[in-house]
Amino acid sequence: MTRVLYLIACAAGPAEYLDEGVRQARSREWDTCLVLTPSAARWWQPRLAELEALTGHPVRSRYKLPGQKDALPKADAMLVAPLSCTSLNKWGAGIADTLALGLVSEGVHLGVPVAAMPYFNRAQAAQPAVARSIADLRAQNVAFLDGPDGYDAHPPRQGDPRAFPWHLALDAVEAIACPRP
Ligand SMILES: Cc1cc2nc3c(=O)[nH]c(=O)nc-3n(C[C@H](O)[C@H](O)[C@H](O)COP(=O)(O)O)c2cc1C
């Protein structure tokens, strides 16, 4: 596997099934490195070693200390999935207080292809900040994945995180990272 994907997960429902996203990415020949928000890392805390065995890389969730070396290879593409409502709004506002948001907010302006698939309910989506943040991300060339080829907010208490469409997120990554001539 020569191409490197950073799969970046926030603390939203499908993060519980992140191993499925890793398996699908690896089956498409992506050397997959996991970066979790600190909240998502808490969800996986007892099973982080499982994710490290699956990816063959350390799972990162915090900024390194000054002077520390990078633990992961350079990314050819980044996918934020699932993107929580909170991280969406922080990202749109330019707040990079987690490694997860730091990587993508800088990465997209360093020319790395970046896609993001949200997962939150319609009550969360109704906040005016959400539409603004989505527009701000798209203006920065982030492939924000909603509509038929992505994920649209579900009615409250009716989400099905197991059915998160990882395959659509990975299709989109391939479209932006490996465009057909
Ligand atoms: C069990 C549980 C499930 C949650 N599911 C979601 C979700 O599906 N989508 C979402 O946007 N937030 C969800 N949240 C709220 C986020 O975890 C919360 O906003 C958190 O601050 C997000 O931080 P992060 O984006 O840095 O991971 C959930 C919280 C809990 C405790």
The ligand as a Gaussian input file, in Angstrom:
#p B3LYP/6-31G(d) Opt

LIG

0 1
 C      -23.123000       8.821000      23.075000
 C      -22.957000      10.112000      22.332000
 C      -23.279000      10.158000      20.995000
 C      -23.133000      11.357000      20.277000
 N      -23.442000      11.352000      18.976000
 C      -23.231000      12.476000      18.253000
 C      -23.489000      12.474000      16.861000
 O      -23.901000      11.459000      16.276000
 N      -23.240000      13.606000      16.157000
 C      -22.750000      14.732000      16.761000
 O      -22.518000      15.722000      16.078000
 N      -22.511000      14.771000      18.100000
 C      -22.714000      13.673000      18.845000
 N      -22.446000      13.674000      20.180000
 C      -21.949000      14.910000      20.799000
 C      -20.440000      15.050000      20.559000
 O      -19.766000      13.908000      21.062000
 C      -19.928000      16.331000      21.244000
 O      -20.445000      17.455000      20.564000
 C      -18.437000      16.409000      21.283000
 O      -18.053000      17.606000      21.904000
 C      -17.834000      16.352000      19.877000
 O      -16.446000      16.559000      19.999000
 P      -15.457000      16.241000      18.792000
 O      -16.058000      16.810000      17.560000
 O      -14.188000      16.951000      19.194000
 O      -15.282000      14.771000      18.752000
 C      -22.616000      12.513000      20.919000
 C      -22.297000      12.448000      22.269000
 C      -22.461000      11.274000      22.969000
 C      -22.069000      11.218000      24.406000

